[in-house]
Amino acid sequence: MIDKIEQWIHYVNCSYEKLRQPCSVFENCFQGYYSPDFLKTAFFVVTDEIPKPNFPELREAGLGDFIDMTVDGITYNDTYYVKQTAVNKLRLHFHELVHVIQWRELTLRGFIERYIREIQNYGYEEAPLEKMAYALDGHYQKQGQYLNVEQLVRQNL
């Protein structure tokens, strides 16, 4: 199943490649949190529909609620997808960028395996990778002190 998800992610990211925008457009907004070099190598796509894998194997693994959940954004490797209606929500972009770092640090396969396991064991709201992203985007939203998000995520994986 992991191979199938990896192939699907590769297909989706390639399909949207011409629509990808570099996250360097957020350099001023996220200064003090994300490095300019990182933002140049992370991308987002604005879309009307969030792409999600809808494989029977995922539903059989107990991930149907996650697949059916309405979301404004989702990350696949170095690219995240944001609904047109949420494109101006900086907190959402901040959150998805945390996931980009997690993907990089855990590798494609490692992230997928861990994320699935966490959703199965804890549910979406309590999944540690999600809790980390929500805690950091909350810190940003409250205009908390600057912190090196990339380093913090690496240290806490």
C-alpha positions in Angstrom: 0.0 0.0 0.0 2.8 2.4 0.8 4.3 2.0 -2.7 0.9 2.8 -4.2 0.6 6.0 -2.1 4.1 7.0 -3.0 3.3 6.6 -6.7 0.1 8.5 -6.3 1.8 11.4 -4.6 4.5 11.5 -7.4 1.7 11.5 -10.0 -0.2 14.3 -8.2 2.8 16.5 -7.7 3.9 16.0 -11.3 0.3 16.8 -12.5 0.3 20.1 -10.7 3.9 21.0 -11.3 3.2 24.0 -13.6 0.8 25.5 -11.0 3.3 25.3 -8.1 4.4 28.5 -6.5 7.5 28.9 -4.3 6.8 29.6 -0.7 9.5 32.3 -0.9 6.4 34.6 -1.5 6.0 34.3 2.3 9.5 35.3 3.2 8.5 38.6 4.8 5.5 37.1 6.7 7.5 34.2 8.1 10.8 36.0 8.7 12.3 34.7 11.9 10.5 31.4 11.7 11.5 29.8 8.3 14.7 30.4 6.5 14.7 32.0 3.0 16.5 29.0 1.6 13.8 26.6 3.0 11.0 28.7 1.6 12.6 28.6 -1.9 12.5 24.8 -1.9 8.9 24.4 -0.6 5.9 24.9 -2.9 2.1 25.4 -2.8 -0.7 24.9 -5.3 -4.0 26.8 -5.1 -6.8 24.5 -6.1 -10.6 24.2 -5.8 -10.4 20.6 -4.8 -7.8 19.1 -2.3 -6.4 15.9 -3.9 -6.5 12.9 -1.6 -5.8 9.2 -2.3 -9.0 7.3 -2.1 -7.8 3.7 -2.2 -9.9 0.9 -0.8 -6.8 -0.3 1.1 -6.7 3.0 3.0 -10.3 2.7 4.0 -9.7 -0.9 5.1 -6.9 0.4 7.2 -9.4 2.6 9.1 -8.5 5.8 7.4 -11.9 6.5 5.8 -12.7 9.4 8.2 -9.4 11.0 7.3 -10.0 10.6 3.5 -13.6 12.0 3.8 -12.6 14.9 6.2 -13.0 18.4 4.7 -9.7 20.2 4.8 -8.4 23.5 3.5 -4.9 22.2 2.9 -2.8 19.0 2.6 1.0 18.4 2.1 2.6 15.8 -0.1 6.4 15.9 0.2 7.7 19.4 -0.8 4.3 20.6 -2.1 1.1 21.5 -0.3 -2.3 22.1 -1.7 -4.5 24.9 -0.5 -8.1 25.6 -1.3 -8.8 28.8 -3.2 -11.1 29.9 -0.4 -8.2 29.6 2.2 -5.3 30.9 0.2 -5.0 34.1 2.3 -4.9 32.2 5.6 -1.2 32.6 6.6 -1.7 30.3 9.6 -2.6 27.5 7.2 0.5 28.1 5.1 2.6 28.1 8.2 1.0 24.8 9.3 1.6 23.1 6.0 5.2 24.2 5.9 5.7 22.4 9.2 4.6 19.3 7.4 7.0 19.9 4.5 9.8 19.8 7.1 8.4 16.6 8.6 8.3 15.0 5.1 11.9 16.0 4.5 13.2 14.7 7.8 11.3 11.5 7.8 11.6 10.8 4.0 8.6 10.1 1.8 8.1 6.5 2.9 8.9 7.3 6.6 6.4 10.1 6.7 3.6 8.1 5.1 4.2 5.1 7.4 4.3 7.2 10.5 1.4 9.4 9.6 -0.9 6.4 8.9 0.2 4.7 12.1 -0.5 7.9 14.1 -4.0 8.4 12.5 -4.8 4.8 13.3 -3.6 4.9 16.9 -4.5 8.4 17.9 -7.0 9.9 15.4 -6.3 13.0 13.5 -6.7 15.5 16.3 -4.2 13.7 18.6 -1.7 12.5 16.0 1.7 13.7 17.1 2.7 15.1 13.7 -0.5 17.1 13.5 -0.2 18.3 17.1 3.2 19.6 16.4 2.0 21.5 13.3 -1.0 22.9 15.2 1.2 24.0 18.2 3.6 25.8 15.9 1.0 27.5 13.8 -0.8 28.5 17.0 2.5 30.0 18.2 2.8 32.0 15.0 -0.9 33.1 15.1 -0.3 34.5 18.6 2.7 36.4 17.3 4.9 34.4 19.6 8.7 35.0 19.7 10.7 34.0 16.7 11.9 30.5 16.6 13.7 28.3 14.1 10.9 26.1 13.0 13.1 23.9 10.9 15.4 23.1 13.8 12.6 22.7 16.3 10.8 20.2 14.1 14.0 18.2 13.5 14.6 18.1 17.3 11.1 16.9 18.1 10.5 14.2 15.5 
